[in-house]
Amino acid sequence: MDVEQHATAPRPLTQALPAPVDVEQAEAALIEHYPRLVRLGYLVLPPALGRHRRVLTAHALVQRALPRTRGGAKEAVVPAPRGAGGFPGDPGYAYVRQRVLRAALRAGRPRGPWRLPRPGQLPPSLPQVWGLRLFPRSGGADELVLDQALAALSGPGRAAYVLRELELPTDHDVRQLLSSAGVSDPDAALAEADRVHVPAGSRDGSLLESVEFDPCSLQARPTDLMRRRQHTRAALGAAAAVVVCGTLLGLPGEGWGRDGAAAPPYAQNAAAEQALDPARLTTASPTAWKRADRPGFAVWPARGNRTGDRELLRRALAVWARPGRSVQVTATPGTAPGPAAGPPQLLYAGEVDSAVVVLLHDGLRVVRYAEARSGDTRSAALDFARADAADTGTATALVVSRTDGNVRFLTAPWVTGATVRDLLQPAGSAEPLHRDADGLTDSVPSPAASSDCHGWKALQFGDHLVSDLGELLPARLTAGSPTAPHDVSGPKDRAGWAHTACHLASVRGQGVRSVNSWQFATQVLPGGAGSAEWFCTRAETWRGAGSRVLAQFQAPGTRTGAPGAVVARAEDSPACGAREPHVLAGALWKSAKGNWYALAAGGGEVTAVTASGGVTGSAPGPLLALPAKPGARTELSARLSDGTRITPLH
């Protein structure tokens, strides 16, 4: 989508903010959209504060934006935020946004000598940083021009520009929100914002979304080191106070001790407390999967020898809600690492190798918490992965542990057998994989840990073939047409995957849900050289975006397990998928006699293929072979049975 189309795309209508807004609803919105709110405050605050002070003040304004009472939060009627395209659309967010905007504008207003400093102008009590200067990462020349243009605006003018770019679809909504935030002349603010002329930004969004204006992605530099030496005694005294407080917090009660590696609590409300209470964890019955319409993680029973360990479960929930600095946190692309909205479901809690592992599910994500078996939480780990809409084929197993290049899985309750198969040896037999009474497998070598491709160990769980790609959820492997993919079962399917398996390395760590290998054409080569095979491999993600597609050409006589030659690739393309179950690809091929040919093949309902440019010609049907010269550049196109014209995958 180009910039002009993005700027003029229809946007949803706004609606009035209902009143009152419950404090829990406002806090949930603040936690979920914290980076967005801090960016808004940072951009509206006066540049004269300096970037370090603006960063800390923006965080302070957002953290103070919650109402002080637990009753309804009544505010003036303001427009709700955008509700489509990934933007927040709940009244709680609109309420918190209004308070952040009002505080940021108040911090930029001049004050007379007889007035006390306003709360927004005081040094923020939290967060506070000693000995470091924090500021966002530097952007490019376009971001610098925009920063200078914003610095020349008044506070209301900056707010109008920022709201128009990031928050609200119409000037009417911007005018309404500015008025409710205390701006006396919203029309003048909008007119001031109209005079800003800056580069248009990226093809995907506003320049305001770049790292230059992100107060949550920071760089650090030391302050005046000489001056800091003069305050050593004061710093030692403060450190002693911190030690005393830390000791008290570590005592039995509501301190840090019982929460392990979790950070200190930053807020308390009923919903948050419920999500942290191990007694409120939900569990499924051992036979729930037999009655479910679509078996998935929601019907996994709780397993493991530590499911009754309340202190372990409390630590896991607390670290999930607020991981401390020592916790190693990972998340697959498109997975939010935030806290649970309510009590999650317990899938597993037990001792695995040298660690204690807890697996949790909140309906959207699977979360893995791990700590040392000795109870030392300083090396705790927290992993997040999308798992929404999982079914029997994609919810067959979860990774429980990784040790020295090996991986262990917890299998679904409906998995009746487990074997290991080397995809590069399609004629080889599968090796049995032992599982304990809980469904926990023995360790198997993980192809995700290898830098070469001498073998690719895949797991057969029942009828489903899966592969570890370095994430919590293994990816399901299928074969066949995009409209009717099926499990890899017969010799032909395994032979096709033998030429495709090594290409799985290109989608490691991408949040892949499933990978389908489709042999869309078999082509008899000129000169009696035999038959070549054309494959289209499509990797789809849990988040729906970020798919990767490869077109491969497999010449005759290639050894078993040799990777197919990749002749085209694409990202975020619907080709070879259920939406567009067709493909066109081409390649230059040299025969054993030294003759060059331009080859093309189409899959799906392709009825004719045409070549132009360096090689000219056409042929009915999905296949084309024309004499060519080395290095010839050819433009390909094809027609489908309904007359639609398609171009090659690229």
C-alpha positions as CSV (number, residue, x, y, z in Angstrom):
1,M,0.0,0.0,0.0
2,D,1.4,3.4,-0.9
3,V,1.5,6.4,1.3
4,E,-1.4,8.2,-0.4
5,Q,-3.7,5.2,-0.1
6,H,-2.8,4.7,3.5
7,A,-3.5,8.4,4.3
8,T,-6.9,8.3,2.7
9,A,-8.1,4.9,3.7
10,P,-11.6,4.9,5.3
11,R,-11.5,4.8,9.1
12,P,-14.1,3.7,11.6
13,L,-16.5,6.2,13.1
14,T,-15.8,7.3,16.7
15,Q,-18.2,7.0,19.6
16,A,-18.7,8.7,22.9
17,L,-16.8,7.5,25.9
18,P,-19.3,5.9,28.3
19,A,-19.1,7.0,31.9
20,P,-18.1,6.0,34.4
21,V,-15.0,3.9,33.5
22,D,-14.1,1.3,36.1
23,V,-10.6,1.6,37.6
24,E,-9.8,-2.0,36.7
25,Q,-10.8,-1.3,33.1
26,A,-8.6,1.8,33.0
27,E,-5.6,-0.1,34.5
28,A,-5.9,-2.9,32.1
29,A,-5.9,-0.4,29.2
30,L,-2.8,1.3,30.7
31,I,-0.9,-1.9,31.0
32,E,-1.8,-3.2,27.6
33,H,-1.1,0.1,25.8
34,Y,1.7,1.5,28.0
35,P,4.2,2.1,25.2
36,R,1.6,3.9,23.1
37,L,0.6,6.2,26.0
38,V,4.2,7.0,27.0
39,R,5.0,7.9,23.3
40,L,1.9,10.3,23.3
41,G,3.1,12.0,26.5
42,Y,6.7,12.3,25.3
43,L,5.7,13.9,22.0
44,V,3.3,16.5,23.7
45,L,5.7,17.5,26.5
46,P,7.7,20.6,25.8
47,P,11.1,20.0,24.1
48,A,12.7,22.5,26.5
49,L,12.7,19.8,29.2
50,G,15.4,17.9,27.3
51,R,15.1,14.4,26.1
52,H,16.2,12.7,29.4
53,R,13.7,14.7,31.4
54,R,10.9,14.2,28.8
55,V,11.4,10.5,28.9
56,L,11.1,10.2,32.7
57,T,8.3,12.7,32.9
58,A,6.3,10.9,30.2
59,H,6.6,7.6,32.1
60,A,5.6,9.4,35.3
61,L,2.5,11.0,33.7
62,V,1.3,7.6,32.4
63,Q,1.9,5.8,35.7
64,R,-0.1,8.6,37.5
65,A,-2.9,8.5,35.0
66,L,-5.1,6.1,36.9
67,P,-8.0,7.4,39.0
68,R,-7.3,7.5,42.8
69,T,-10.6,5.8,43.8
70,R,-11.9,2.3,43.0
71,G,-15.3,3.7,41.9
72,G,-16.2,4.9,38.5
73,A,-13.9,7.4,36.8
74,K,-16.1,10.1,35.4
75,E,-14.6,12.4,32.7
76,A,-15.9,14.7,30.0
77,V,-17.2,12.9,26.9
78,V,-14.3,12.3,24.5
79,P,-13.9,10.4,21.3
80,A,-12.9,6.7,21.6
81,P,-9.7,5.7,19.9
82,R,-9.6,3.9,16.6
83,G,-11.1,0.5,16.7
84,A,-9.7,-1.2,13.7
85,G,-6.3,-1.8,12.1
86,G,-4.7,-2.9,15.3
87,F,-5.5,0.3,17.3
88,P,-7.0,0.2,20.8
89,G,-10.7,0.8,20.9
90,D,-11.9,0.5,24.5
91,P,-13.2,3.2,26.7
92,G,-10.6,2.5,29.4
93,Y,-7.9,3.5,26.9
94,A,-9.7,6.7,25.9
95,Y,-10.0,7.7,29.6
96,V,-6.3,7.1,30.4
97,R,-5.3,8.8,27.1
98,Q,-7.3,11.9,28.1
99,R,-5.6,12.1,31.5
100,V,-2.1,11.7,30.0
101,L,-2.8,14.4,27.4
102,R,-4.2,16.8,30.0
103,A,-1.1,16.3,32.3
104,A,1.3,16.7,29.4
105,L,-0.3,19.9,28.3
106,R,-0.4,21.2,31.9
107,A,3.3,20.5,32.2
108,G,4.0,22.8,29.2
109,R,2.0,25.8,30.4
110,P,3.9,28.8,31.8
111,R,3.4,29.5,35.5
112,G,3.6,32.8,37.3
113,P,6.2,33.4,40.1
114,W,3.4,33.2,42.8
115,R,2.3,29.7,41.8
116,L,3.8,26.4,42.9
117,P,5.1,24.0,40.3
118,R,2.4,21.8,38.8
119,P,2.7,18.0,39.4
120,G,3.6,17.4,35.8
121,Q,6.5,19.9,36.1
122,L,8.0,18.3,39.2
123,P,10.8,15.8,38.9
124,P,9.1,12.5,38.5
125,S,9.1,10.4,41.7
126,L,8.8,7.2,39.6
127,P,10.6,6.2,37.6
128,Q,13.9,7.8,38.7
129,V,17.3,7.1,37.3
130,W,20.6,7.9,39.0
131,G,23.9,8.3,37.2
132,L,22.6,7.9,33.7
133,R,21.1,10.0,31.0
134,L,18.3,8.2,29.1
135,F,17.1,9.2,25.6
136,P,15.4,7.5,22.6
137,R,17.5,6.0,19.9
138,S,18.5,8.2,17.0
139,G,16.5,8.1,13.8
140,G,17.3,9.5,10.4
141,A,17.3,12.9,8.7
142,D,13.5,12.8,8.3
143,E,12.9,12.2,12.0
144,L,15.3,15.1,12.8
145,V,13.3,17.5,10.6
146,L,10.1,16.4,12.2
147,D,11.5,16.8,15.7
148,Q,12.6,20.4,14.9
149,A,9.2,21.2,13.5
150,L,7.4,19.9,16.6
151,A,9.7,21.9,18.8
152,A,8.5,25.1,17.1
153,L,4.9,24.4,17.9
154,S,3.0,25.3,21.0
155,G,1.8,22.5,23.3
156,P,-1.7,22.4,21.9
157,G,-0.3,22.5,18.4
158,R,2.0,19.6,19.1
159,A,-0.9,17.7,20.7
160,A,-3.1,18.3,17.6
161,Y,-0.5,17.1,15.2
162,V,0.3,14.0,17.3
163,L,-3.4,13.1,17.8
164,R,-4.1,13.5,14.1
165,E,-1.1,11.3,13.1
166,L,-1.4,8.5,15.7
167,E,-4.7,8.5,17.5
168,L,-7.9,9.9,15.9
169,P,-9.3,9.7,12.4
170,T,-10.9,13.1,12.0
171,D,-10.2,16.7,13.0
172,H,-13.6,16.8,14.7
173,D,-12.4,14.0,17.1
174,V,-9.1,15.8,17.7
175,R,-10.9,19.1,18.4
176,Q,-13.2,17.3,20.9
177,L,-10.4,15.7,22.8
178,L,-8.3,18.8,22.9
179,S,-11.2,20.7,24.3
180,S,-11.8,18.1,27.0
181,A,-8.1,18.2,27.9
182,G,-8.3,21.9,28.7
183,V,-7.2,23.6,25.4
184,S,-9.1,26.8,25.1
185,D,-8.8,27.2,21.3
186,P,-8.7,23.8,19.5
187,D,-9.2,25.3,16.1
188,A,-6.0,27.4,16.5
189,A,-4.1,24.3,17.5
190,L,-5.3,22.4,14.4
191,A,-4.4,25.4,12.2
192,E,-0.9,25.4,13.8
193,A,-0.5,21.7,13.1
194,D,-1.6,22.2,9.5
195,R,1.5,24.4,9.0
196,V,3.9,21.5,9.7
197,H,5.6,20.4,6.5
198,V,7.8,17.3,7.0
199,P,8.8,14.2,5.0
200,A,5.9,11.8,4.6
201,G,7.6,9.0,6.5
202,S,7.6,5.3,5.7
203,R,5.3,3.4,3.4
204,D,3.6,1.8,6.5
205,G,2.9,4.6,8.9
206,S,3.8,8.0,10.4
207,L,7.3,9.1,11.2
208,L,6.1,9.6,14.8
209,E,6.1,5.7,15.1
210,S,9.9,5.6,14.6
211,V,12.4,4.8,17.3
212,E,13.4,8.5,17.4
213,F,10.1,9.1,19.3
214,D,9.9,5.9,21.3
215,P,10.6,6.6,25.0
216,C,10.4,2.9,25.8
217,S,13.4,2.0,23.6
218,L,16.2,3.9,25.2
219,Q,20.0,4.5,25.1
220,A,21.9,5.3,28.2
221,R,25.0,7.6,28.8
222,P,26.7,8.5,32.1
223,T,26.1,11.9,33.8
224,D,28.9,14.2,35.1
225,L,31.2,11.7,36.7
226,M,33.2,14.3,38.7
227,R,30.1,15.7,40.3
228,R,28.9,12.2,41.2
229,R,32.1,11.6,43.2
230,Q,31.2,14.5,45.4
231,H,28.0,12.8,46.4
232,T,29.5,9.4,47.3
233,R,28.5,9.5,51.0
234,A,24.9,10.4,50.1
235,A,24.8,7.5,47.6
236,L,26.1,5.1,50.2
237,G,23.5,6.2,52.7
238,A,20.8,5.7,50.1
239,A,22.2,2.2,49.2
240,A,22.1,1.3,52.9
241,A,18.4,2.3,53.0
242,V,17.7,0.2,50.0
243,V,19.4,-2.8,51.6
244,V,17.3,-2.4,54.7
245,C,14.1,-2.1,52.7
246,G,15.1,-5.1,50.6
247,T,15.7,-7.2,53.7
248,L,12.3,-6.3,55.0
249,L,10.7,-7.1,51.7
250,G,12.4,-10.5,51.7
251,L,10.8,-11.4,55.0
252,P,7.6,-13.5,55.0
253,G,4.5,-11.6,53.9
254,E,3.9,-9.5,50.8
255,G,7.5,-8.9,49.9
256,W,9.8,-10.0,47.0
257,G,10.8,-13.3,48.6
258,R,7.7,-15.3,47.8
259,D,7.7,-14.0,44.2
260,G,11.2,-15.1,43.3
261,A,12.6,-13.3,40.3
262,A,9.5,-11.0,39.8
263,A,10.0,-7.3,39.9
264,P,8.3,-5.2,42.7
265,P,4.5,-4.7,42.4
266,Y,3.6,-1.6,40.5
267,A,-0.1,-1.7,40.9
268,Q,-2.8,-3.7,42.7
269,N,-6.3,-4.3,41.7
270,A,-8.8,-7.2,41.9
271,A,-8.1,-8.5,38.3
272,A,-4.4,-8.4,38.8
273,E,-4.6,-10.1,42.1
274,Q,-6.7,-12.9,40.7
275,A,-4.2,-13.5,37.9
276,L,-1.5,-13.9,40.5
277,D,-3.3,-16.3,42.8
278,P,-2.4,-19.9,42.1
279,A,-5.6,-21.0,43.8
280,R,-7.5,-19.4,40.9
281,L,-5.6,-21.2,38.1
282,T,-8.0,-23.1,35.8
283,T,-7.6,-26.7,34.8
284,A,-9.3,-29.0,32.4
285,S,-10.5,-32.5,33.2
286,P,-8.5,-35.5,31.9
287,T,-11.3,-36.3,29.5
288,A,-12.3,-32.8,28.4
289,W,-10.5,-33.2,25.0
290,K,-12.8,-36.2,24.1
291,R,-15.9,-34.0,24.3
292,A,-14.5,-30.8,22.7
293,D,-15.7,-29.6,19.3
294,R,-12.1,-28.5,18.5
295,P,-9.5,-30.0,20.8
296,G,-6.7,-27.6,21.5
297,F,-4.6,-26.3,24.4
298,A,-7.8,-25.3,26.3
299,V,-8.6,-29.0,26.9
300,W,-5.2,-30.1,28.0
301,P,-5.3,-31.4,31.5
302,A,-2.8,-30.2,34.1
303,R,0.1,-32.6,34.4
304,G,3.5,-32.9,36.2
305,N,4.7,-33.7,39.7
306,R,4.6,-30.1,40.9
307,T,1.0,-29.1,40.0
308,G,0.2,-28.8,43.7
309,D,3.3,-26.6,44.6
310,R,1.6,-23.3,45.4
311,E,4.8,-21.4,45.9
312,L,6.2,-22.5,42.5
313,L,3.0,-21.5,40.8
314,R,3.0,-18.2,42.6
315,R,6.5,-17.4,41.4
316,A,5.6,-18.3,37.9
317,L,2.6,-16.1,37.8
318,A,4.4,-13.2,39.5
319,V,7.3,-13.4,37.0
320,W,4.8,-13.5,34.1
321,A,3.1,-10.4,35.4
322,R,6.3,-8.4,36.1
323,P,9.6,-10.1,35.1
324,G,12.6,-8.8,37.0
325,R,15.8,-7.7,35.3
326,S,17.5,-11.1,35.7
327,V,14.7,-12.9,33.9
328,Q,15.5,-14.0,30.3
329,V,12.3,-13.1,28.4
330,T,11.7,-14.3,24.8
331,A,8.6,-13.9,22.6
332,T,7.8,-15.1,19.1
333,P,7.1,-12.3,16.6
334,G,3.6,-10.9,17.1
335,T,3.3,-12.2,20.6
336,A,2.7,-9.6,23.4
337,P,4.8,-10.4,26.5
338,G,2.4,-8.7,28.9
339,P,0.6,-10.1,31.9
340,A,-2.5,-12.3,31.8
341,A,-5.9,-10.6,31.8
342,G,-7.2,-13.0,34.3
343,P,-6.4,-16.4,35.9
344,P,-4.7,-18.5,33.2
345,Q,-4.9,-22.3,32.7
346,L,-2.3,-24.6,34.1
347,L,-0.9,-27.2,31.6
348,Y,2.1,-28.5,33.3
349,A,4.3,-28.1,36.4
350,G,7.1,-30.4,37.0
351,E,10.8,-31.2,37.2
352,V,12.5,-31.7,33.8
353,D,16.3,-32.4,33.7
354,S,17.9,-29.7,35.9
355,A,15.0,-27.3,35.8
356,V,11.5,-26.9,37.1
357,V,9.1,-25.9,34.4
358,V,5.6,-24.4,34.4
359,L,3.5,-24.2,31.3
360,L,0.4,-21.9,31.3
361,H,-2.2,-20.9,28.7
362,D,-4.4,-17.8,28.6
363,G,-6.4,-18.5,25.5
364,L,-4.2,-16.5,23.2
365,R,-0.7,-17.5,24.3
366,V,1.3,-20.3,25.8
367,V,3.8,-19.2,28.4
368,R,6.7,-21.3,29.7
369,Y,8.4,-20.4,33.1
370,A,11.6,-22.2,34.1
371,E,13.8,-22.0,37.1
372,A,16.7,-24.0,38.5
373,R,15.7,-27.2,40.3
374,S,17.7,-25.9,43.3
375,G,15.2,-23.1,43.7
376,D,17.6,-20.4,42.5
377,T,15.5,-17.9,40.5
378,R,18.4,-15.7,39.4
379,S,18.5,-17.5,36.0
380,A,14.7,-17.8,35.5
381,A,13.4,-17.8,32.0
382,L,10.1,-16.8,30.5
383,D,9.0,-17.6,27.0
384,F,5.9,-16.5,25.1
385,A,4.3,-17.9,22.0
386,R,1.0,-17.3,20.2
387,A,-1.3,-20.3,20.3
388,D,-4.8,-18.9,19.4
389,A,-7.2,-21.1,17.4
390,A,-5.0,-24.2,17.8
391,D,-6.5,-27.5,16.8
392,T,-5.6,-31.2,16.9
393,G,-2.9,-30.7,14.3
394,T,-1.2,-27.7,15.7
395,A,-1.7,-28.4,19.4
396,T,0.0,-31.8,19.4
397,A,3.0,-30.8,21.6
398,L,4.8,-28.1,23.5
399,V,8.5,-27.7,24.1
400,V,9.3,-28.2,27.8
401,S,13.1,-28.0,27.8
402,R,16.2,-27.5,25.6
403,T,19.6,-28.8,26.8
404,D,22.8,-29.1,24.7
405,G,21.0,-29.1,21.4
406,N,18.3,-31.5,22.5
407,V,14.7,-30.9,23.1
408,R,11.9,-32.5,25.1
409,F,8.2,-32.2,24.4
410,L,5.0,-32.5,26.3
411,T,2.5,-34.2,24.0
412,A,-1.3,-33.7,23.8
413,P,-3.5,-36.1,25.6
414,W,-4.9,-37.4,22.3
415,V,-1.5,-38.4,21.0
416,T,-1.3,-42.2,21.1
417,G,2.2,-42.7,19.7
418,A,5.4,-40.8,19.1
419,T,8.2,-41.5,16.7
420,V,11.2,-39.7,15.3
421,R,11.8,-39.5,11.5
422,D,14.8,-38.1,9.5
423,L,13.2,-36.0,6.7
424,L,16.3,-36.4,4.6
425,Q,15.9,-40.2,4.6
426,P,12.4,-40.6,3.2
427,A,12.8,-44.4,2.9
428,G,14.2,-44.8,6.4
429,S,12.1,-46.2,9.2
430,A,10.8,-44.1,12.1
431,E,12.4,-44.6,15.5
432,P,10.1,-45.0,18.6
433,L,10.1,-42.1,21.0
434,H,9.5,-42.9,24.6
435,R,7.1,-40.9,26.7
436,D,6.4,-41.0,30.4
437,A,2.9,-41.2,32.0
438,D,2.5,-37.5,31.7
439,G,3.2,-37.5,28.0
440,L,6.7,-36.1,28.4
441,T,9.1,-37.3,25.7
442,D,12.8,-38.3,26.0
443,S,15.3,-35.9,24.6
444,V,15.7,-35.8,20.8
445,P,18.2,-33.8,18.7
446,S,16.7,-30.5,17.6
447,P,17.4,-29.4,14.0
448,A,16.9,-25.8,15.2
449,A,20.2,-26.0,17.1
450,S,22.2,-27.2,14.1
451,S,24.1,-24.8,11.7
452,D,24.2,-27.4,8.9
453,C,21.7,-29.8,7.3
454,H,23.1,-33.3,7.4
455,G,19.8,-34.5,8.8
456,W,16.5,-33.1,9.9
457,K,14.7,-34.9,12.8
458,A,11.0,-34.4,12.7
459,L,8.5,-35.8,15.2
460,Q,5.5,-38.0,14.3
461,F,2.8,-37.5,16.9
462,G,-0.1,-39.8,15.8
463,D,-0.9,-38.9,12.3
464,H,0.7,-35.4,12.5
465,L,4.3,-34.7,11.5
466,V,5.9,-31.7,13.2
467,S,9.3,-30.0,13.3
468,D,11.0,-28.0,16.0
469,L,11.9,-24.5,14.7
470,G,13.3,-23.1,18.0
471,E,10.0,-22.0,19.6
472,L,7.6,-23.3,22.2
473,L,5.3,-24.8,19.6
474,P,6.6,-27.1,16.8
475,A,5.4,-26.3,13.3
476,R,3.0,-28.8,11.7
477,L,4.2,-30.2,8.3
478,T,1.7,-31.0,5.6
479,A,1.7,-31.7,1.8
480,G,-0.7,-31.3,-1.1
481,S,-2.8,-28.6,-2.7
482,P,-3.3,-25.4,-0.7
483,T,-7.1,-26.0,-0.7
484,A,-6.8,-29.4,0.8
485,P,-3.4,-30.0,2.6
486,H,-3.0,-33.3,4.4
487,D,-0.6,-34.9,6.8
488,V,2.6,-36.2,5.4
489,S,2.0,-39.9,5.2
490,G,2.9,-41.7,2.0
491,P,6.3,-42.2,0.2
492,K,5.6,-39.5,-2.3
493,D,4.9,-36.9,0.4
494,R,8.1,-37.9,2.3
495,A,10.2,-37.8,-0.9
496,G,9.0,-34.2,-1.6
497,W,9.8,-33.1,2.0
498,A,13.3,-34.7,1.6
499,H,14.1,-31.9,-0.9
500,T,12.3,-29.2,1.2
501,A,13.4,-29.9,4.8
502,C,16.6,-28.0,4.8
503,H,14.8,-24.8,3.7
504,L,13.0,-24.9,7.1
505,A,16.1,-23.2,8.5
506,S,15.0,-19.9,6.9
507,V,11.8,-19.7,9.0
508,R,13.3,-20.5,12.4
509,G,12.1,-18.2,15.2
510,Q,9.3,-16.6,13.0
511,G,6.3,-17.9,14.9
512,V,5.4,-20.4,12.2
513,R,2.2,-22.4,12.7
514,S,2.4,-24.8,9.7
515,V,4.4,-25.4,6.6
516,N,2.9,-27.0,3.4
517,S,4.9,-28.4,0.6
518,W,3.0,-28.6,-2.7
519,Q,4.4,-30.3,-5.8
520,F,2.5,-28.2,-8.2
521,A,4.0,-29.5,-11.5
522,T,6.0,-32.2,-13.1
523,Q,7.8,-31.2,-16.3
524,V,9.3,-33.4,-19.0
525,L,12.6,-31.6,-20.0
526,P,13.8,-31.1,-23.6
527,G,16.1,-33.6,-25.1
528,G,14.9,-36.6,-23.1
529,A,16.7,-35.4,-20.0
530,G,13.9,-36.7,-17.7
531,S,11.3,-35.1,-15.6
532,A,11.8,-32.1,-13.3
533,E,9.6,-31.4,-10.3
534,W,8.3,-28.0,-9.1
535,F,7.5,-27.4,-5.5
536,C,5.9,-24.4,-3.7
537,T,6.5,-24.3,0.1
538,R,4.4,-22.0,2.2
539,A,5.1,-21.2,5.9
540,E,2.2,-19.6,7.7
541,T,2.4,-17.9,11.1
542,W,0.2,-17.9,14.2
543,R,-0.3,-14.2,13.9
544,G,-1.6,-14.4,10.3
545,A,1.1,-12.0,8.8
546,G,4.7,-12.7,7.9
547,S,4.1,-15.8,5.7
548,R,7.0,-17.0,3.6
549,V,6.8,-18.7,0.2
550,L,9.5,-20.5,-1.7
551,A,9.3,-21.9,-5.3
552,Q,11.7,-24.8,-5.9
553,F,13.0,-26.5,-9.0
554,Q,14.2,-30.1,-8.6
555,A,16.1,-31.4,-11.6
556,P,16.1,-35.1,-12.4
557,G,18.9,-37.3,-11.1
558,T,19.4,-35.2,-7.9
559,R,20.4,-37.3,-4.9
560,T,17.9,-38.1,-2.2
561,G,17.6,-35.4,0.4
562,A,19.4,-32.7,-1.7
563,P,17.6,-29.3,-1.2
564,G,15.6,-28.1,-4.1
565,A,16.9,-25.1,-6.0
566,V,15.0,-22.0,-4.9
567,V,14.0,-20.0,-8.0
568,A,11.6,-17.5,-6.3
569,R,10.6,-16.4,-2.8
570,A,8.1,-14.0,-1.3
571,E,7.0,-12.7,2.0
572,D,3.5,-11.7,3.1
573,S,2.2,-13.1,-0.2
574,P,-1.1,-15.1,-0.5
575,A,0.4,-17.3,-3.3
576,C,0.3,-21.0,-2.7
577,G,-2.3,-20.5,0.0
578,A,-6.0,-21.1,0.5
579,R,-6.7,-17.5,-0.7
580,E,-4.7,-17.8,-3.9
581,P,-4.2,-21.6,-4.6
582,H,-2.0,-21.0,-7.6
583,V,1.5,-20.1,-8.5
584,L,3.8,-19.4,-11.4
585,A,7.6,-19.7,-11.4
586,G,10.4,-20.0,-13.9
587,A,14.1,-20.9,-14.2
588,L,17.0,-21.1,-16.6
589,W,18.2,-24.7,-17.1
590,K,21.2,-26.1,-18.9
591,S,21.0,-29.6,-20.4
592,A,23.7,-32.2,-20.3
593,K,24.5,-31.3,-24.0
594,G,25.1,-27.7,-23.0
595,N,21.9,-26.2,-24.3
596,W,20.1,-23.6,-22.3
597,Y,16.3,-23.4,-21.9
598,A,13.9,-21.0,-20.2
599,L,11.5,-23.2,-18.2
600,A,8.2,-22.1,-16.6
601,A,5.5,-24.0,-14.6
602,G,2.2,-23.0,-13.2
603,G,0.2,-24.6,-10.4
604,G,-3.5,-24.4,-9.8
605,E,-5.9,-23.5,-12.6
606,V,-3.3,-22.2,-15.0
607,T,-4.4,-22.7,-18.7
608,A,-1.6,-20.8,-20.6
609,V,1.9,-19.5,-19.9
610,T,3.6,-16.7,-21.9
611,A,7.2,-15.5,-22.0
612,S,8.5,-12.1,-23.3
613,G,11.7,-10.1,-23.2
614,G,14.9,-12.1,-23.6
615,V,12.9,-15.2,-24.6
616,T,9.6,-15.0,-26.4
617,G,6.9,-17.6,-26.7
618,S,3.8,-19.1,-25.2
619,A,2.2,-22.5,-24.6
620,P,-1.2,-23.8,-23.7
621,G,-1.4,-25.5,-20.3
622,P,0.7,-24.9,-17.2
623,L,4.2,-25.7,-18.7
624,L,6.6,-23.8,-21.0
625,A,10.1,-24.7,-22.3
626,L,11.9,-22.4,-24.8
627,P,15.5,-22.2,-26.1
628,A,17.4,-19.5,-24.4
629,K,20.8,-17.9,-24.0
630,P,22.9,-17.9,-20.8
631,G,21.8,-15.1,-18.5
632,A,18.6,-14.3,-20.5
633,R,16.0,-12.3,-18.6
634,T,12.5,-13.3,-19.3
635,E,9.1,-11.8,-18.2
636,L,6.5,-14.5,-17.5
637,S,2.8,-14.3,-17.1
638,A,-0.1,-16.9,-17.1
639,R,-3.8,-17.1,-17.4
640,L,-6.2,-18.9,-15.1
641,S,-9.3,-20.7,-16.2
642,D,-11.4,-17.7,-15.2
643,G,-9.3,-15.4,-17.3
644,T,-7.3,-13.8,-14.5
645,R,-3.7,-12.9,-15.3
646,I,-1.0,-13.8,-12.8
647,T,2.7,-13.0,-12.6
648,P,5.5,-15.1,-11.2
649,L,6.2,-15.5,-7.5
650,H,8.8,-12.9,-6.5
